[in-house]
Amino acid sequence: MKDGVPDTIIDDLAGQAGSQQLILVHGGGDLVTDIAQKLGKEQRFIVSPDGIRSRFTDKETSEIYTMVMSGLISKRLAAALHRRGVRAVSLSGLDGSLLLAKRKKKLVSVDERGRRMLIDGGYTGKIEHVNSDLIERLLAGGYLPLISPVAVSEDGEALNIDGDRAAAGTAIAIGAKAIVFLTNVNGLMIDGSLVKRISVSRARGLLPSIGYGMQKKVMAGVECVEQGVPEAVICSGTVTNPVTKALNHSNCTVIS
């Protein structure tokens, strides 16, 4: 680990980059929270009616989010890949209108007593279009696109978008052969056991009973497979060669 970059993932990506085309969509919400608090901006999180926990993004939080995601984290990853001989290009959704999103005007939030509240949507968005031409041009040139989950609105505003959904939208747009979601566990666990393979219909049915972190990945994986990506793999990014093992279906969850 150097500068907060996971060597297990970077080493594996570097090894894979010579033989196949890869795209890396990264997250980093914990670091956003940490730096925001150091800057004196307390972070607020809300829960949707279906149990999804997300960051409430006002204007100041949006600026911090963009700074950390598209500046600090993305450039650290680009530098780490460069040290391993990989030509990574660091992009946010604002670059080349890569990720176009519709700003959410209102959000429904549930408080600790289960009451629903309608609140301002802030600077969050839902992806409506991915500039696949830009990605394909970079891939054709031998570059590895490195994408941070910041989209651009129709009014040119930077919007916070979920990293898993950003990855899913990108995979669908370019017709990826597979999408891999890296997390800190081996995959989807049901009653203490790893689910090695699951159908889209069963995965969708289990969504209400899955914890919010894993729920986002399962939901994004289901969307990918439903829209043409052959498989979505959820696996641990803390093991050696995590991407290679995921593509080989080793100790992970495969949605197909």
C-alpha positions in Angstrom: 0.0 0.0 0.0 1.4 3.4 -1.0 -0.4 6.7 -0.7 -3.6 4.8 0.1 -3.5 2.9 -3.2 -4.3 -0.9 -2.9 -1.2 -2.6 -4.3 -3.1 -5.9 -4.7 -5.5 -4.3 -7.2 -3.0 -2.1 -9.0 -0.5 -5.0 -9.5 -3.2 -7.2 -10.9 -4.5 -4.5 -13.2 -1.0 -3.9 -14.5 -0.6 -7.6 -15.2 -3.9 -7.8 -17.0 -3.5 -4.6 -19.0 -1.1 -6.1 -21.5 -3.5 -8.8 -22.6 -6.9 -7.2 -22.5 -8.7 -3.8 -22.5 -9.6 -2.6 -19.0 -11.5 0.3 -17.5 -11.3 1.2 -13.8 -14.1 3.1 -12.1 -13.1 3.9 -8.5 -14.8 5.0 -5.3 -13.5 6.6 -2.2 -16.3 7.8 -0.1 -14.5 7.2 3.2 -11.7 9.5 2.2 -14.2 12.1 1.1 -15.8 12.0 4.6 -12.5 12.1 6.3 -11.2 15.2 4.4 -14.6 16.9 4.6 -14.5 16.6 8.4 -10.9 17.9 8.5 -12.1 20.9 6.5 -14.9 21.4 9.1 -17.7 20.2 6.9 -19.7 17.6 8.7 -21.2 15.0 6.4 -24.8 14.0 6.4 -26.1 10.6 5.3 -29.7 9.7 4.4 -31.5 6.4 3.9 -34.0 5.8 1.1 -37.2 3.8 1.6 -35.6 0.7 0.2 -32.7 0.9 2.6 -30.0 2.5 0.4 -27.7 4.7 2.4 -26.2 7.7 0.6 -24.4 11.0 1.1 -26.5 14.1 1.1 -24.6 16.4 -1.3 -25.1 20.1 -0.9 -23.0 22.6 -2.8 -20.0 22.7 -0.5 -20.0 18.9 -0.1 -20.1 18.6 -3.9 -17.0 20.7 -4.3 -15.2 18.6 -1.7 -16.4 15.4 -3.3 -15.2 16.4 -6.7 -11.8 17.6 -5.3 -11.1 14.3 -3.5 -12.5 11.9 -6.1 -11.3 13.5 -9.3 -8.2 15.1 -7.9 -6.6 13.2 -5.0 -7.8 9.6 -5.4 -7.9 9.5 -9.2 -4.4 11.0 -9.5 -3.0 8.6 -6.9 -4.3 5.7 -8.9 -3.0 7.1 -12.2 0.5 7.6 -10.6 0.4 4.0 -9.2 -0.4 2.6 -12.6 2.2 4.8 -14.2 4.9 3.3 -11.9 3.9 -0.1 -13.3 4.1 0.9 -16.9 0.4 1.3 -17.5 -0.8 4.3 -19.5 -3.8 5.3 -17.5 -5.9 8.4 -18.3 -7.6 10.0 -15.3 -11.1 11.2 -16.1 -14.2 12.5 -14.4 -17.7 12.5 -15.9 -17.1 16.2 -16.7 -14.2 15.5 -19.1 -15.5 15.2 -22.6 -19.0 14.9 -21.2 -18.1 11.4 -20.3 -20.9 10.8 -17.8 -24.1 12.9 -18.3 -26.6 12.8 -15.4 -29.9 14.2 -14.5 -29.9 16.1 -11.3 -32.3 14.7 -8.7 -34.7 17.5 -7.7 -36.1 15.7 -4.7 -35.1 12.7 -2.6 -37.2 10.6 -0.3 -35.5 9.9 3.0 -36.6 7.7 5.9 -35.7 8.8 9.5 -34.8 6.6 12.5 -38.6 6.2 13.3 -39.4 5.0 9.8 -41.1 8.3 8.7 -40.7 9.4 5.1 -39.5 12.9 4.3 -39.2 14.7 0.9 -36.0 16.7 0.9 -34.0 18.7 -1.7 -32.0 16.5 -4.1 -28.8 18.5 -3.7 -26.0 17.8 -6.1 -26.7 14.2 -6.8 -27.6 12.7 -10.1 -28.6 9.6 -12.1 -26.6 8.7 -15.2 -28.5 9.2 -18.4 -25.7 8.9 -21.0 -22.1 7.6 -21.2 -19.8 8.9 -23.9 -18.7 5.5 -25.0 -16.9 6.9 -28.1 -14.4 8.7 -25.8 -13.8 5.5 -23.9 -13.4 3.4 -27.0 -10.9 5.8 -28.5 -8.8 5.6 -25.4 -8.9 1.8 -25.3 -8.0 1.6 -29.0 -5.0 3.8 -28.3 -3.8 1.4 -25.6 -4.8 3.6 -22.7 -6.5 2.5 -19.5 -9.5 4.8 -18.7 -9.6 5.7 -15.0 -13.0 7.1 -14.1 -14.0 8.9 -11.0 -17.8 8.9 -10.1 -18.5 12.6 -10.8 -21.0 13.3 -13.5 -22.0 16.5 -15.3 -25.6 17.8 -15.4 -27.4 19.3 -18.3 -26.5 22.7 -16.7 -22.8 21.9 -16.5 -22.9 21.2 -12.7 -20.7 18.5 -11.1 -22.9 15.8 -9.6 -22.2 13.1 -7.0 -23.1 9.7 -8.5 -22.8 6.3 -6.9 -19.5 4.5 -8.0 -21.1 1.1 -8.5 -23.9 2.6 -10.7 -21.2 4.6 -12.6 -19.3 1.4 -13.3 -22.5 -0.3 -14.3 -23.5 2.4 -16.7 -20.1 2.4 -18.3 -20.0 -1.4 -18.7 -23.5 -1.3 -20.3 -22.6 1.5 -22.7 -19.4 -0.1 -24.1 -20.8 -3.6 -24.2 -18.3 -5.0 -21.7 -17.7 -8.8 -21.5 -17.8 -8.7 -17.7 -18.0 -6.2 -14.8 -16.1 -6.8 -11.5 -17.1 -5.1 -8.3 -14.3 -5.2 -5.8 -15.2 -4.9 -2.1 -13.8 -6.1 1.3 -15.5 -9.4 1.4 -15.5 -12.4 -0.9 -19.0 -11.7 -2.3 -22.7 -12.0 -1.4 -23.1 -13.9 1.9 -26.5 -15.6 2.7 -26.8 -17.3 6.1 -23.1 -17.2 6.6 -22.2 -18.9 3.3 -20.8 -17.4 0.1 -23.2 -17.4 -2.8 -21.0 -18.5 -5.7 -23.5 -18.1 -8.5 -26.9 -16.5 -8.6 -29.5 -15.7 -11.3 -30.7 -12.2 -11.9 -34.2 -13.0 -10.7 -33.1 -14.5 -7.4 -30.6 -11.6 -6.9 -33.3 -9.1 -7.4 -35.6 -10.9 -5.0 -32.9 -10.9 -2.3 -32.2 -7.1 -2.5 -34.5 -6.1 0.4 -32.6 -8.4 2.8 -29.1 -7.4 1.8 -27.0 -4.8 3.7 -26.8 -1.4 2.0 -23.1 -1.7 0.9 -23.6 -5.1 -0.8 -27.1 -4.1 -1.9 -25.7 -1.4 -4.2 -23.3 -3.8 -5.8 -25.9 -6.5 -6.3 -28.3 -4.0 -7.7 -25.7 -2.6 -10.1 -24.7 -6.1 -11.2 -28.3 -7.1 -11.9 -28.8 -4.0 -14.0 -25.7 -4.9 -16.0 -26.8 -8.4 -16.8 -30.3 -7.4 -17.6 -28.9 -5.0 -20.2 -26.6 -7.3 -21.9 -23.3 -7.6 -19.9 -22.8 -11.4 -19.8 -21.8 -11.5 -16.1 -21.2 -9.4 -13.0 -18.7 -10.6 -10.4 -18.5 -9.4 -6.8 -15.3 -10.3 -5.0 -12.7 -9.2 -2.5 -10.1 -6.7 -3.5 -7.9 -7.5 -0.6 -6.5 -10.8 -1.9 -3.6 -11.3 -4.3 -4.6 -10.9 -8.0 -8.3 -10.1 -7.2 -9.3 -9.2 -10.8 -7.7 -12.3 -12.2 -9.4 -14.5 -9.6 -12.8 -12.8 -10.2 -12.6 -13.4 -13.9 -11.8 -17.0 -13.2 -14.7 -17.2 -10.8 -12.5 -18.1 -7.8 -14.1 -17.5 -4.4 -16.6 -14.9 -5.5 -20.2 -14.3 -6.5 -21.2 -14.4 -10.1 -24.5 -12.9 -11.3 -25.5 -14.2 -14.7 
